[in-house]
Amino acid sequence: MRRFILIASGIFAAWLALTSSLAPAELVTGLIVSAGVAALSWNHLSLLDGIRLTPALPLHLLSYFWTFWIALFKANLDVAMRVVTPKVKINPALVEVRTGLKSDLGKLWLANSITLTPGTLTVDVIGDTLRVHWIDATPGRDLEHATRAIAESFENKLRRFLS
């Protein structure tokens, strides 16, 4: 039932955003369509079971997205500086990042967060380890500490609403 409510609520929110109307006919149609789609798809979306439904969920999502946008901005600046400098300063390497997130959705969200920030690309997820291609794993750096820097801020925010 929890999954059904989550799916129906998400679809209804999208319906409201797309129709931009609070007319009674639109609301009723949106509820019917949302419930119908949720009923047809709830069995296939077990991935959503990793979400913790709490009243603070919207705040946790905003906090995560704020952290993500800051990391995205910094990573874009870093990669842009590497592109425009005469001598390209890169030392690519595959590094492993361990995660404490247990749900498949949590690992998926973390992997995508890492991949979407320029300079990093999640190549594989095996158990609780993410294999990440990193644009600049400078020799002599503590890679364990550096790999935590790649994922730690995302993971701390994701733990608030994902298992």
MDTraj code that builds the backbone (N, CA, C; nanometers):
import mdtraj as md
import numpy as np

residues = "MET ARG ARG PHE ILE LEU ILE ALA SER GLY ILE PHE ALA ALA TRP LEU ALA LEU THR SER SER LEU ALA PRO ALA GLU LEU VAL THR GLY LEU ILE VAL SER ALA GLY VAL ALA ALA LEU SER TRP ASN HIS LEU SER LEU LEU ASP GLY ILE ARG LEU THR PRO ALA LEU PRO LEU HIS LEU LEU SER TYR PHE TRP THR PHE TRP ILE ALA LEU PHE LYS ALA ASN LEU ASP VAL ALA MET ARG VAL VAL THR PRO LYS VAL LYS ILE ASN PRO ALA LEU VAL GLU VAL ARG THR GLY LEU LYS SER ASP LEU GLY LYS LEU TRP LEU ALA ASN SER ILE THR LEU THR PRO GLY THR LEU THR VAL ASP VAL ILE GLY ASP THR LEU ARG VAL HIS TRP ILE ASP ALA THR PRO GLY ARG ASP LEU GLU HIS ALA THR ARG ALA ILE ALA GLU SER PHE GLU ASN LYS LEU ARG ARG PHE LEU SER".split()
xyz = np.array([
    [0.0821, -0.1194, 0.0000],
    [0.0000, 0.0000, 0.0000],
    [0.0868, 0.1262, 0.0000],
    [0.1995, 0.1194, 0.0747],
    [0.2911, 0.2333, 0.0823],
    [0.3456, 0.2685, -0.0552],
    [0.3865, 0.1653, -0.1308],
    [0.4395, 0.1862, -0.2652],
    [0.3331, 0.2450, -0.3567],
    [0.2088, 0.1961, -0.3451],
    [0.0991, 0.2477, -0.4267],
    [0.0775, 0.3971, -0.4006],
    [0.0779, 0.4347, -0.2731],
    [0.0576, 0.5760, -0.2370],
    [0.1722, 0.6622, -0.2905],
    [0.2939, 0.6127, -0.2787],
    [0.4102, 0.6869, -0.3274],
    [0.4019, 0.7074, -0.4792],
    [0.3709, 0.6032, -0.5517],
    [0.3627, 0.6123, -0.6983],
    [0.2475, 0.7037, -0.7391],
    [0.1302, 0.6818, -0.6807],
    [0.0135, 0.7629, -0.7157],
    [0.0373, 0.9103, -0.6826],
    [0.0995, 0.9372, -0.5692],
    [0.1273, 1.0765, -0.5310],
    [0.2228, 1.1429, -0.6289],
    [0.3262, 1.0708, -0.6677],
    [0.4226, 1.1246, -0.7635],
    [0.3595, 1.1524, -0.8988],
    [0.2781, 1.0603, -0.9451],
    [0.2118, 1.0785, -1.0745],
    [0.1117, 1.1932, -1.0669],
    [0.0403, 1.2021, -0.9550],
    [-0.0572, 1.3109, -0.9401],
    [0.0127, 1.4470, -0.9347],
    [0.1271, 1.4539, -0.8661],
    [0.2039, 1.5789, -0.8614],
    [0.2494, 1.6185, -1.0022],
    [0.2947, 1.5196, -1.0790],
    [0.3347, 1.5481, -1.2178],
    [0.2137, 1.5931, -1.2991],
    [0.0991, 1.5303, -1.2765],
    [-0.0242, 1.5681, -1.3454],
    [-0.0584, 1.7148, -1.3183],
    [-0.0523, 1.7519, -1.1903],
    [-0.0833, 1.8903, -1.1538],
    [0.0147, 1.9884, -1.2182],
    [0.1414, 1.9516, -1.2217],
    [0.2420, 2.0399, -1.2809],
    [0.2207, 2.0549, -1.4316],
    [0.1814, 1.9468, -1.4961],
    [0.1640, 1.9514, -1.6417],
    [0.0337, 2.0195, -1.6836],
    [-0.0711, 2.0023, -1.6056],
    [-0.1992, 2.0633, -1.6440],
    [-0.2093, 2.2080, -1.5982],
    [-0.1371, 2.2439, -1.4943],
    [-0.1405, 2.3813, -1.4390],
    [-0.2833, 2.4275, -1.4110],
    [-0.3640, 2.3355, -1.3623],
    [-0.5037, 2.3685, -1.3368],
    [-0.5519, 2.2992, -1.2099],
    [-0.6339, 2.3714, -1.1344],
    [-0.6969, 2.3128, -1.0161],
    [-0.8474, 2.2982, -1.0363],
    [-0.8883, 2.2957, -1.1615],
    [-1.0301, 2.2771, -1.1931],
    [-1.0737, 2.1400, -1.1425],
    [-1.1950, 2.1304, -1.0881],
    [-1.2412, 2.0024, -1.0335],
    [-1.2314, 1.8866, -1.1333],
    [-1.2642, 1.9101, -1.2590],
    [-1.2560, 1.8033, -1.3594],
    [-1.1116, 1.7556, -1.3766],
    [-1.0173, 1.8481, -1.3760],
    [-0.8751, 1.8117, -1.3888],
    [-0.8280, 1.7330, -1.2669],
    [-0.8691, 1.7745, -1.1483],
    [-0.8291, 1.7055, -1.0261],
    [-0.8834, 1.5625, -1.0221],
    [-1.0107, 1.5467, -1.0553],
    [-1.0725, 1.4137, -1.0547],
    [-1.0069, 1.3243, -1.1593],
    [-0.9873, 1.3774, -1.2794],
    [-0.9229, 1.2994, -1.3850],
    [-0.7813, 1.2611, -1.3438],
    [-0.7091, 1.3556, -1.2854],
    [-0.5734, 1.3279, -1.2400],
    [-0.5684, 1.2199, -1.1333],
    [-0.6618, 1.2241, -1.0401],
    [-0.6674, 1.1206, -0.9362],
    [-0.6969, 0.9835, -0.9948],
    [-0.7896, 0.9781, -1.0889],
    [-0.8254, 0.8499, -1.1517],
    [-0.7068, 0.7941, -1.2315],
    [-0.6459, 0.8797, -1.3116],
    [-0.5316, 0.8352, -1.3920],
    [-0.4158, 0.7936, -1.3015],
    [-0.3876, 0.8720, -1.1995],
    [-0.2777, 0.8405, -1.1071],
    [-0.3009, 0.7078, -1.0372],
    [-0.4217, 0.6875, -0.9888],
    [-0.4530, 0.5615, -0.9204],
    [-0.4447, 0.4444, -1.0176],
    [-0.4931, 0.4627, -1.1388],
    [-0.4881, 0.3553, -1.2388],
    [-0.3453, 0.3172, -1.2762],
    [-0.2639, 0.4154, -1.3027],
    [-0.1244, 0.3889, -1.3388],
    [-0.0502, 0.3264, -1.2207],
    [-0.0747, 0.3760, -1.1008],
    [-0.0099, 0.3200, -0.9820],
    [-0.0516, 0.1739, -0.9611],
    [-0.1794, 0.1442, -0.9830],
    [-0.2274, 0.0074, -0.9663],
    [-0.1625, -0.0864, -1.0682],
    [-0.1427, -0.0376, -1.1890],
    [-0.0825, -0.1211, -1.2942],
    [0.0685, -0.1382, -1.2768],
    [0.1340, -0.0428, -1.2132],
    [0.2804, -0.0470, -1.2088],
    [0.3421, -0.0751, -1.0725],
    [0.2647, -0.0785, -0.9661],
    [0.3236, -0.0890, -0.8324],
    [0.4048, -0.2166, -0.8143],
    [0.3660, -0.3235, -0.8794],
    [0.4368, -0.4503, -0.8655],
    [0.5747, -0.4460, -0.9324],
    [0.5931, -0.3553, -1.0279],
    [0.7190, -0.3466, -1.1025],
    [0.8145, -0.2414, -1.0468],
    [0.7716, -0.1682, -0.9470],
    [0.8532, -0.0584, -0.8951],
    [0.8973, -0.0816, -0.7508],
    [0.9444, -0.2021, -0.7231],
    [0.9908, -0.2330, -0.5874],
    [1.1140, -0.1510, -0.5502],
    [1.1792, -0.0928, -0.6491],
    [1.2952, -0.0076, -0.6249],
    [1.2605, 0.1089, -0.5320],
    [1.1359, 0.1528, -0.5348],
    [1.0933, 0.2669, -0.4542],
    [1.0781, 0.2342, -0.3061],
    [1.0904, 0.1070, -0.2703],
    [1.0761, 0.0682, -0.1294],
    [1.1868, 0.1235, -0.0416],
    [1.2963, 0.1687, -0.1020],
    [1.4073, 0.2228, -0.0247],
    [1.3834, 0.3643, 0.0255],
    [1.2741, 0.4285, -0.0173],
    [1.2454, 0.5654, 0.0241],
    [1.1788, 0.5662, 0.1611],
    [1.2289, 0.6501, 0.2508],
    [1.1665, 0.6669, 0.3818],
    [1.0656, 0.7808, 0.3729],
    [0.9410, 0.7475, 0.3891],
    [0.8361, 0.8485, 0.3833],
    [0.8196, 0.9125, 0.5204],
    [0.8671, 1.0345, 0.5321],
    [0.8535, 1.1103, 0.6558],
    [0.8057, 1.2503, 0.6202],
    [0.7512, 1.3226, 0.7165],
    [0.7105, 1.4602, 0.6873],
    [0.8280, 1.5484, 0.6433],
    [0.9501, 1.5100, 0.6814],
    [1.0680, 1.5895, 0.6464],
    [1.1240, 1.5552, 0.5085],
    [1.0627, 1.4608, 0.4367],
    [1.1143, 1.4187, 0.3064],
    [1.1365, 1.5355, 0.2100],
    [1.0413, 1.6279, 0.1950],
    [1.0668, 1.7404, 0.1024],
    [1.1889, 1.8237, 0.1425],
    [1.2100, 1.8429, 0.2727],
    [1.3273, 1.9187, 0.3184],
    [1.4568, 1.8432, 0.2902],
    [1.4537, 1.7122, 0.3097],
    [1.5724, 1.6308, 0.2816],
    [1.6037, 1.6323, 0.1321],
    [1.5015, 1.6272, 0.0496],
    [1.5233, 1.6345, -0.0955],
    [1.5829, 1.7692, -0.1354],
    [1.5301, 1.8769, -0.0792],
    [1.5852, 2.0098, -0.1079],
    [1.7309, 2.0193, -0.0627],
    [1.7612, 1.9654, 0.0530],
    [1.8977, 1.9676, 0.1045],
    [1.9907, 1.8896, 0.0124],
    [1.9455, 1.7714, -0.0328],
    [2.0264, 1.6918, -0.1252],
    [2.0511, 1.7688, -0.2554],
    [1.9435, 1.8238, -0.3134],
    [1.9593, 1.8927, -0.4414],
    [2.0472, 2.0172, -0.4277],
    [2.0419, 2.0858, -0.3157],
    [2.1302, 2.2003, -0.2927],
    [2.2760, 2.1534, -0.2930],
    [2.3039, 2.0456, -0.2205],
    [2.4386, 1.9891, -0.2161],
    [2.4826, 1.9442, -0.3550],
    [2.3913, 1.8804, -0.4287],
    [2.4235, 1.8333, -0.5632],
    [2.4578, 1.9501, -0.6559],
    [2.3772, 2.0567, -0.6525],
    [2.4016, 2.1709, -0.7416],
    [2.5337, 2.2400, -0.7089],
    [2.5680, 2.2492, -0.5817],
    [2.6969, 2.3082, -0.5443],
    [2.8121, 2.2217, -0.5970],
    [2.8028, 2.0906, -0.5779],
    [2.9063, 1.9990, -0.6272],
    [2.9142, 2.0047, -0.7798],
    [2.8002, 2.0145, -0.8452],
    [2.7967, 2.0229, -0.9904],
    [2.8651, 2.1501, -1.0391],
    [2.8371, 2.2611, -0.9739],
    [2.8976, 2.3889, -1.0107],
    [3.0503, 2.3832, -0.9944],
    [3.0958, 2.3339, -0.8781],
    [3.2397, 2.3250, -0.8524],
    [3.3088, 2.2325, -0.9521],
    [3.2471, 2.1183, -0.9802],
    [3.3071, 2.0221, -1.0728],
    [3.3130, 2.0795, -1.2142],
    [3.2094, 2.1512, -1.2543],
    [3.2109, 2.2138, -1.3865],
    [3.3230, 2.3163, -1.3967],
    [3.3403, 2.3979, -1.2931],
    [3.4501, 2.4953, -1.2932],
    [3.5853, 2.4254, -1.3011],
    [3.6014, 2.3177, -1.2245],
    [3.7272, 2.2437, -1.2238],
    [3.7587, 2.1873, -1.3625],
    [3.6615, 2.1237, -1.4244],
    [3.6837, 2.0653, -1.5571],
    [3.7054, 2.1756, -1.6604],
    [3.6316, 2.2847, -1.6505],
    [3.6501, 2.3960, -1.7443],
    [3.7914, 2.4524, -1.7332],
    [3.8421, 2.4668, -1.6117],
    [3.9788, 2.5168, -1.5920],
    [4.0813, 2.4207, -1.6523],
    [4.0554, 2.2917, -1.6407],
    [4.1462, 2.1932, -1.6992],
    [4.1457, 2.2029, -1.8518],
    [4.0324, 2.2350, -1.9083],
    [4.0203, 2.2438, -2.0544],
    [4.0908, 2.3683, -2.1086],
    [4.0782, 2.4810, -2.0404],
    [4.1331, 2.6056, -2.0930],
    [4.2800, 2.6286, -2.0580],
    [4.3352, 2.5522, -1.9659],
    [4.4771, 2.5700, -1.9342],
    [4.5620, 2.5043, -2.0423],
    [4.6777, 2.5645, -2.0720],
    [4.7629, 2.5120, -2.1793],
    [4.8103, 2.3685, -2.1539],
    [4.8459, 2.3392, -2.0313],
    [4.8906, 2.2040, -1.9991],
    [4.7783, 2.1326, -1.9244],
    [4.7268, 2.0304, -1.9863],
    [4.6155, 1.9571, -1.9265],
    [4.6660, 1.8792, -1.8057],
    [4.6037, 1.9072, -1.6900],
    [4.6449, 1.8418, -1.5656],
    [4.5430, 1.7335, -1.5300],
    [4.5664, 1.6150, -1.5841],
    [4.4790, 1.5034, -1.5473],
    [4.5661, 1.3809, -1.5194],
    [4.5155, 1.2987, -1.4350],
    [4.5784, 1.1709, -1.4037],
    [4.4646, 1.0736, -1.3737],
    [4.3984, 1.0244, -1.4778],
    [4.2795, 0.9416, -1.4556],
    [4.3128, 0.8090, -1.3877],
    [4.2179, 0.7649, -1.3075],
    [4.2337, 0.6372, -1.2393],
    [4.0961, 0.5841, -1.2005],
    [4.0884, 0.4520, -1.1867],
    [3.9686, 0.3890, -1.1323],
    [3.9885, 0.3754, -0.9825],
    [3.8968, 0.4298, -0.9054],
    [3.9037, 0.4203, -0.7597],
    [3.7759, 0.3554, -0.7093],
    [3.7846, 0.2976, -0.5923],
    [3.6675, 0.2330, -0.5336],
    [3.6165, 0.3146, -0.4165],
    [3.4848, 0.3297, -0.4137],
    [3.4177, 0.4048, -0.3084],
    [3.3204, 0.3101, -0.2396],
    [3.3339, 0.2965, -0.1097],
    [3.2392, 0.2137, -0.0333],
    [3.1236, 0.3005, 0.0112],
    [3.0051, 0.2414, 0.0089],
    [2.8862, 0.3138, 0.0517],
    [2.8170, 0.2400, 0.1650],
    [2.7542, 0.3155, 0.2507],
    [2.6753, 0.2576, 0.3591],
    [2.5285, 0.2450, 0.3214],
    [2.4932, 0.2923, 0.2029],
    [2.3547, 0.2814, 0.1576],
    [2.3248, 0.1356, 0.1242],
    [2.2115, 0.0857, 0.1699],
    [2.1795, -0.0553, 0.1533],
    [2.0811, -0.0819, 0.0389],
    [1.9895, 0.0109, 0.0137],
    [1.8880, -0.0145, -0.0889],
    [1.9466, 0.0043, -0.2281],
    [1.8880, -0.0662, -0.3236],
    [1.9306, -0.0509, -0.4627],
    [1.9074, 0.0917, -0.5101],
    [1.7976, 0.1532, -0.4669],
    [1.7687, 0.2907, -0.5061],
    [1.8742, 0.3873, -0.4505],
    [1.9163, 0.3653, -0.3266],
    [2.0188, 0.4497, -0.2669],
    [2.1506, 0.4400, -0.3431],
    [2.1906, 0.3184, -0.3776],
    [2.3145, 0.2994, -0.4533],
    [2.3022, 0.3587, -0.5938],
    [2.1864, 0.3409, -0.6545],
    [2.1624, 0.3965, -0.7880],
    [2.1696, 0.5485, -0.7852],
    [2.1057, 0.6094, -0.6862],
    [2.1033, 0.7551, -0.6752],
    [2.2445, 0.8092, -0.6506],
    [2.3209, 0.7416, -0.5647],
    [2.4580, 0.7832, -0.5374],
    [2.5438, 0.7694, -0.6631],
    [2.5323, 0.6568, -0.7320],
    [2.6102, 0.6358, -0.8544],
    [2.5780, 0.7418, -0.9595],
    [2.4501, 0.7746, -0.9746],
    [2.4117, 0.8769, -1.0717],
    [2.4583, 1.0157, -1.0286],
    [2.4563, 1.0440, -0.8997],
    [2.5055, 1.1730, -0.8501],
    [2.6533, 1.1897, -0.8827],
    [2.7294, 1.0839, -0.8637],
    [2.8725, 1.0872, -0.8946],
    [2.8934, 1.1041, -1.0447],
    [2.8190, 1.0286, -1.1235],
    [2.8341, 1.0335, -1.2688],
    [2.7951, 1.1687, -1.3266],
    [2.6952, 1.2325, -1.2703],
    [2.6478, 1.3596, -1.3248],
    [2.7394, 1.4769, -1.2935],
    [2.8312, 1.4602, -1.1987],
    [2.9263, 1.5686, -1.1729],
    [3.0480, 1.5468, -1.2626],
    [3.0852, 1.6471, -1.3405],
    [3.1976, 1.6328, -1.4341],
    [3.3271, 1.5932, -1.3637],
    [3.4024, 1.5073, -1.4293],
    [3.5298, 1.4622, -1.3748],
    [3.5213, 1.3265, -1.3078],
    [3.4003, 1.2766, -1.2877],
    [3.3819, 1.1443, -1.2277],
    [3.2777, 1.0668, -1.3070],
    [3.2936, 0.9362, -1.3095],
    [3.2003, 0.8497, -1.3805],
    [3.1918, 0.7170, -1.3067],
    [3.0743, 0.6807, -1.2614],
    [3.0579, 0.5515, -1.1957],
    [3.0528, 0.4448, -1.3037],
    [3.1466, 0.3517, -1.2959],
    [3.1601, 0.2481, -1.3973],
    [3.0840, 0.1226, -1.3580],
    [3.0840, 0.0906, -1.2282],
    [3.0220, -0.0338, -1.1844],
    [2.9824, -0.0223, -1.0374],
    [2.8801, -0.0975, -0.9998],
    [2.8391, -0.1079, -0.8599],
    [2.8376, -0.2565, -0.8263],
    [2.9214, -0.2947, -0.7299],
    [2.9301, -0.4345, -0.6883],
    [2.9123, -0.4380, -0.5376],
    [2.7981, -0.4899, -0.4932],
    [2.7697, -0.4930, -0.3501],
    [2.7618, -0.3521, -0.2940],
    [2.8485, -0.3228, -0.1971],
    [2.8496, -0.1890, -0.1373],
    [2.9664, -0.1044, -0.1884],
    [3.0231, -0.1432, -0.3029],
    [3.1373, -0.0720, -0.3596],
    [3.1022, -0.0163, -0.4973],
    [3.1351, 0.1103, -0.5163],
    [3.1178, 0.1738, -0.6466],
    [3.2559, 0.1916, -0.7074],
    [3.2712, 0.1503, -0.8314],
    [3.3974, 0.1722, -0.9022],
    [3.3805, 0.3003, -0.9831],
    [3.4656, 0.3991, -0.9560],
    [3.4514, 0.5324, -1.0137],
    [3.5760, 0.5688, -1.0946],
    [3.5549, 0.6147, -1.2171],
    [3.6651, 0.6698, -1.2968],
    [3.6773, 0.8161, -1.2579],
    [3.7955, 0.8542, -1.2128],
    [3.8194, 0.9885, -1.1621],
    [3.9212, 1.0568, -1.2511],
    [3.8932, 1.1798, -1.2904],
    [3.9770, 1.2512, -1.3871],
    [4.1148, 1.2854, -1.3324],
    [4.1269, 1.3057, -1.2025],
    [4.2556, 1.3464, -1.1478],
    [4.2828, 1.2817, -1.0131],
    [4.3356, 1.1616, -1.0180],
    [4.3783, 1.0914, -0.8974],
    [4.5294, 1.1084, -0.8877],
    [4.5724, 1.2248, -0.8458],
    [4.7137, 1.2612, -0.8425],
    [4.7937, 1.1639, -0.7574],
    [4.9069, 1.1153, -0.8108],
    [4.9916, 1.0250, -0.7307],
    [5.0362, 1.0940, -0.6019],
    [5.0446, 1.0165, -0.4964],
    [5.0851, 1.0713, -0.3683],
    [4.9668, 1.1145, -0.2832],
    [4.8516, 1.1301, -0.3453],
    [4.7313, 1.1629, -0.2693],
    [4.6824, 1.0391, -0.1977],
    [4.6210, 1.0591, -0.0849],
    [4.5571, 0.9497, -0.0134],
    [4.4262, 0.9188, -0.0855],
    [4.4276, 0.8147, -0.1683],
    [4.3100, 0.7860, -0.2506],
    [4.1887, 0.7476, -0.1675],
    [4.2088, 0.6820, -0.0543],
    [4.0938, 0.6462, 0.0309],
    [4.0231, 0.7722, 0.0785],
    [4.1002, 0.8691, 0.1224],
    [4.0429, 0.9961, 0.1674],
    [3.9803, 1.0714, 0.0497],
    [4.0480, 1.0708, -0.0620],
    [3.9982, 1.1419, -0.1795],
    [3.8700, 1.0780, -0.2338],
    [3.8618, 0.9471, -0.2326],
    [3.7406, 0.8826, -0.2827],
    [3.6218, 0.9102, -0.1904],
    [3.6479, 0.9231, -0.0611],
    [3.5387, 0.9615, 0.0295],
    [3.4898, 1.1020, -0.0054],
    [3.5817, 1.1866, -0.0490],
    [3.5438, 1.3233, -0.0870],
    [3.4509, 1.3229, -0.2082],
    [3.4639, 1.2222, -0.2926],
    [3.3786, 1.2130, -0.4113],
    [3.2342, 1.1887, -0.3701],
    [3.2119, 1.0995, -0.2756],
    [3.0763, 1.0531, -0.2470],
    [3.0196, 1.0949, -0.1124],
    [3.1022, 1.1344, -0.0195],
    [3.0563, 1.1538, 0.1181],
    [2.9439, 1.2573, 0.1314],
    [2.9575, 1.3712, 0.0660],
    [2.8541, 1.4749, 0.0810],
    [2.7204, 1.4266, 0.0253],
    [2.7244, 1.3562, -0.0876],
    [2.6003, 1.3022, -0.1447],
    [2.5403, 1.1974, -0.0518],
    [2.6258, 1.1056, -0.0067],
    [2.5770, 0.9948, 0.0748],
    [2.5154, 1.0432, 0.2058],
    [2.5763, 1.1426, 0.2689],
    [2.5206, 1.1956, 0.3944],
    [2.3801, 1.2504, 0.3740],
    [2.3574, 1.3179, 0.2627],
    [2.2240, 1.3727, 0.2339],
    [2.1262, 1.2615, 0.1949],
    [2.1729, 1.1652, 0.1165],
    [2.0849, 1.0565, 0.0721],
    [2.0405, 0.9673, 0.1871],
    [2.1264, 0.9494, 0.2882],
    [2.0926, 0.8645, 0.4033],
    [1.9701, 0.9160, 0.4794],
    [1.9408, 1.0429, 0.4664],
    [1.8281, 1.1006, 0.5381],
    [1.6936, 1.0508, 0.4857],
    [1.6884, 1.0112, 0.3589],
    [1.5591, 0.9673, 0.3046],
    [1.5661, 0.8352, 0.2271],
    [1.6845, 0.7773, 0.2144],
    [1.6979, 0.6474, 0.1485],
    [1.7707, 0.5509, 0.2406],
    [1.7355, 0.4247, 0.2304],
    [1.8044, 0.3250, 0.3141],
    [1.9205, 0.2647, 0.2401],
])
top = md.Topology()
chain = top.add_chain()
for i, resn in enumerate(residues, 1):
    res = top.add_residue(resn, chain, resSeq=i)
    for name in ("N", "CA", "C"):
        top.add_atom(name, md.element.get_by_symbol(name[0]), res)
traj = md.Trajectory(xyz[None], top)
